[in-house]
């Protein structure tokens, strides 16, 4: 299967912003922020809390605005314009991080919030462009290859930063210089590889322009909520997605905590994170090919079932060797289930309203992140074992699997559409 220029450009955006996701948000900025805040006299507990608040605030802002932003984007030419502006906001915010004085931890947090709003907001429109660049029969492969490129695109700058960390900047850079370089690298990576998407991808499906797009979009959001409730395939899928993606995200975000409890040091955890990214590349592509051959519905049922097995395996997890195997299982399924979920949903929704519908998809994905960590935290405190807390996520996959069984099967027309 040969990809078109538009499909390649769309997939490259996954490559471009992944450096921000893994280098800035996951690996470097949390540690750097805690060091800066502690140096300014903030307690360890408070710095952790402030970091959590900043993440929650930026996520909440985007989640609440997602449906109306998506609705506005369905009018030409707003989808492309909003996508470029939000991604540019994220890039600029990332590039500004090194310029924040070390003692200004509050400003550092504020700049991060701006960059994260840009990153998350751009993804609403990016997902919505899937219906513009690919036909229904090509969506699985395009979506899956996008995720695969995303994992690989995050690995390269992450390895560069790891090498600098392990060699003290090749003997020429201080720790602060390495951190600042990682921010610059992530911003530059994001900018350079976002250019093809900015230049080559256009809005193919759209609604006719109106005089008051914001006011009209708020009205459309209210109408669409009612349509979703009465659209059985979309409503059931979003409910199932809300449940199982909560488990997927929580397992990934809590995995490092489990690793620490099992005795892995920070260097080993970085290697584990890198391994998960690398494993996810071929398996994301494999998921896409499998979905194209047998359909997204059976592939998603397999993936949800596999994740249920992962949670049961976590209950019996004891040593470090078992944790490495857990990481392999996560890497095998993480990208694939997200990619196929995106392409399955794209088939269910009207193409000319894709951005608005993906706004709701974004809300369900983001608000689901509240309940999984909460359940894991409660069960870990009750039992005293983080592995038991992780295994409690089985309930999300079990119920999500049952709900998904009631999602109507794909027709041949919907797969080719």
N, C-alpha and C positions, 0 to 999 in steps of 0.2 A: 504494500500500500504506500503510494507516494503522497506526501502531504503538500498542500498548496502553500503559496507564500503567506496567505492570511493565517492558515493554520499554524505554520511554523512561527510566525511572528507572535501569535497568541500564546503558543507554548513557551516561547522564550521569556515571556513575562514571569512565568513561574520560576524560571532559572534566575531571573534578575533580582526578585525580591526575597529569595530564600536566604541570601547572605544576611539580610536584616533579621530574619526570623531566628536563625541558629546562632549567628555570631553576636549580634547586639542583644536581642531579647533573652536568649537562653543561656549563652556561655559567658559573656563579658560584662555587659552593663549591670546585671544584678550584683555581681561581686564587686565591681568598681563603685557602684552607688553605696553599698554597705561600708566600704572602706572610707569613702568620702564623708558619709554621714557620721561614722564613728569618729573620724578625725575632727569633726566639728562639734563633738560632744553629745551626739545622739546615741542613745542606748541601742544595743543589738536588737532588742525586742521591738523598739519603736521604728528602727530603720526597716526591719522586715515588714512591719505593719504598713509603713508609708509606701513601700514598694508594692505591696498588695493592693493598697487603696488606689494607687496610680494606675495599675493594670485594670482594676475593676472599673474605675471611672472612665477611662478611655474606651473600654469594651462596652460599657453601658451607654455612653454617648452614641457610639456607632450603631449599636443594636436598636436603640430607640428611634434613630433617624433613618435606619436602613429602608423600611418600607416606603416612606415618602420620598427619600432620595432616589430609590429605584423607580418609583412612579414618575418622578420628574424626568429621569433618564430615558424613559420610554418615548418621550417626545424628541424628535430630531431638532437640533444636533446635540442635545444635552448629555447623552450617554458618553460620547467620546470626550466632550469638554470636561465633564465631572471626573471621568477616569483620569485624564491627564492632570487635572488640578489636584486631586487627592494624592495621586502617586508623587507628584512634584512636591507637595507638602511633606510627605513622608521622607523623601530624599533630602530636602532642605533641612528638615528637623534632625535627621541623622548626621548630616554634614556639620551642623551647628554644635553637636555634643562636645567635640574637643575644645571648643572655645569657651565653655563654661568654666570659670575659675573653680579650683578644687574645693574651696570652702563654701561655695554656693550650692549646697546640696538640694535646696528647694527649687532653684532655677533648673538644675540638672533634671529633676523629676518633671518639671513643667515642660521642658523641651522634649523629654521622652514621651510624655502624653501627646504632644503635638505630632511627633513622628509616628506614634502608634495609631492615632486617629487617621492620619494619612494612609498608613499601611492597610489598616482594616477597612477603611472606607473605599479605597481603590479596588479591593477584592470583591466588593459588591458588584461593581460594574464589570470587572474582569470576568467573573462567573457568568454574568448576563450576556457577555459577548460570545459565549460558547454557541448560542443558537444562531449568531450571525456568521460565524466562521465555518461551521460544520453542519452538514446534513445529519438527520437522525441516525442513519446507518453508519456514520463515521464518528459520532460523538464519543463512543466508548474508547476508541483508540486515541483520539485527540486528547480527551480528558486525562486518560491514563498516562500518555506520553508527557503531558504537561506536568503531572505530579512527579514522574520519573526525572524529568529535566530539573524540576524544582529541587529534588533531593540531591542530585548531582551538582547543581549550581550552588547549593549551600555547602557542599563538602569541600570544594576547592578553596574558597576563602577561609573556611574553618581550619583546613590543614595548614594553610599559610600562617594563620594566627597561632595554631598549636606549635608549629616549628619555632616561631619567634618566642613563644612562652617558654619552651623547653631549652632554648639556647640563649636566653637573656637577650633577645633581639640580635642574634648572631654576634653577641659581645659588643654591640654598638648602641643599644637602645635601653633606656630605663623602663621600668614596669609601666609608668604612666605614658611614656612614648608609645609603647606597644599597644596600650589600650586606645590611645588617640588614633594611632594608625589603623586599628581594626575598625573604628568608626568611619574614618575616611574611606577605607577600602570598601566597606559595605555600601556607603553612599554612592561611590563611583561605580561599583559593580551594578547596583540597582539602576543608575542613570543610563549607563552605556547599553545594557541589554534590554532596557525598557524602550529604547528608541525605535526598534522595529515595530513594536506594538503601536506606539504613538503614530508612526508614519503610515503603516500598511493596513491597519484594521479599521474598517468603517462600519457604521450602524446600518445593517441591511433591513432589519424589521423594526418598524417604528409606528408611532401614532402621529396623526397630523398635528401640527402646531396649534396651540390655543393662546388666547390673549393673557390669561393668568395661570401659568403652569403650576405654580406653587399651590394656589387655592384649589385648582382643579385636581391636583394630585392628592391633596388631603381627602377630598371627596371620593376619589377613586380608591384610596386605601380602605376607607370604610366599606365601600361597595365590594371590594375584592375579598375582605375578611368574610363577608357573607357568602361570596361565591366559593371560597375555599372550603368553608364549613359544609356546603352542599355538594362539593366536588369530591366524591368518595375516594377516587385514586389519590388525589393530591392530599386530602385531609389525613387519610390513613398512612400515607408515606411519611408526611411530616411528623405525625405522632410517633411512628416507629423510629424515624431518624432522630428525633429528639431524645429518645431513650438510648438507642445503641451508640450514637455518636458521643453521648455523655460518657459512656463507658470507655470508648476509644480514647478520647482526649484525657480522661482522668488517669488511665493506665499509663499513658506516656508522661504526663506531668508528674505523677507520683512515683515513677520508676526510680528516679535518682534517690528519693527518700528511702525507698526500700533497699536500694543498693548500699546506702550509708549504714542502715541498720544491720545489714549483713556483713559489714566490715570493709567495703570497697573504699579506697581513698579517691580524692578528687581527680587525680591523673587517670586512674582506671575508669572512672565514670566518664571522662572525656572520650576515652577510647571506645567505651561502650556506645556512647552517643554517635560517634563517627561510624561505628559498625552498623548501627541501626539505619543510618542514612544510606550507607552503601548497599545494604541488603534490600532496602526499599526500592531502589532503582529498577532492577530487573523484575521484581515481583509486581511493581505497579504496571509495567508493560505487559506482563503475563496476564494480570487481571483484565486489562483492556482487551487483549486478544480473546480471552476466554469469554468475556461478556459479548463480544461481537459474534462469537460462534454459537453460544447457547442462550444468550439473552442476559440482561442485567438482573432480572428477578432471581433466577437460580444462583447466580454468582453472589448476590448479596446475601441470600439465605445461607450459603456456604460460609461466607466471611463472618456473618454474625455468629453462626454456630462455632466457628473456629475461635472467635474471641471469647465465647462462653467457656470453651475448653481452657483457654489461657487463664481465665479467672479461677477455674477449679484447680489448675496446676499451681497457681500462686499460693493456694492454701497449704500445699505440701512443700513449699519452697523452704529450704533450710540453709544450704551452703552457697558459696560464691559461684560454683560451677553451675548450679541450678539457675542462678540469676543470669548468667551468660546465655543459657538456653532460652530463658524467658525473653531476653532481648532479641534473640534470633527470631522467635515466634512473632514478636511485635513488629520487627522489621519486615517480615514476610507479608503481613496483612495490613499494616497501617496505611500505606499509600493507596493500595488497591481498593480498600473499602471506601475511602474518601473519593477517589476518582470515579468509581462506578456509581456511587450515590449521586454525584453531581450530574453525570450523564443520564442516569435514570430519571432524575427530577426534571432535567431539561426537556425530556421527551413528553412529560406529562403536562407541561404548561404552554399557554399560547405564546408563540414566538414574538409577537409584536408587543407583549407585556412582560417579556422575560426579566427585565431589570427589577420591576416591581415584585414579581414572584420570587426572584432570588433575594430580594430584600427580606421577605418572610423566611426564606431558607436560612439566611444569615442570622435572623433573630433566633430561630429554633436552635441553630448550632451554638450560638453564643450563650443564651440563657440556660442551655442544658449544662454548661460548665459549672453551674452553681451547685447542683445536687450531688454529682458524683464525688467531688472532693469532700463535701459535707458528710456523706455517708461513710466514706473511707475514714475520715477523721473521727467520727463517732465510734465506729466499730473498732478502730485501732485503740482508742482510749478505753473502751470497755474490755477488750481482750488483752491489751498490752502487746499486740503483734501487728505490725504494719502489713504483713502478708495476709493475715485474716481480713484486715480492712480492705485490701485489694480484691480478695476473693468475694467480698460482699457485692461487688459490681456485677456478679452473675445475674442478679435479679433484673438489671437493666437490659442485658442481652436476651434473657429469657422472655421478658414481656415484649421487648422490641421484635423478637423473632415471631412470637405469636401474632402480634398486630400486623407484621408484614405479610403473614400468610393470607390475610384478608385483602391485601392490595391486589386489584385485578391484574390478571396476566397480560403481558404485552401481546398486541396483535402484530401480524406481519406488517400491516400498514404503518403502525406507530414506530416500528423499528426502521422502516425505510424512509418515512415521512419527509 
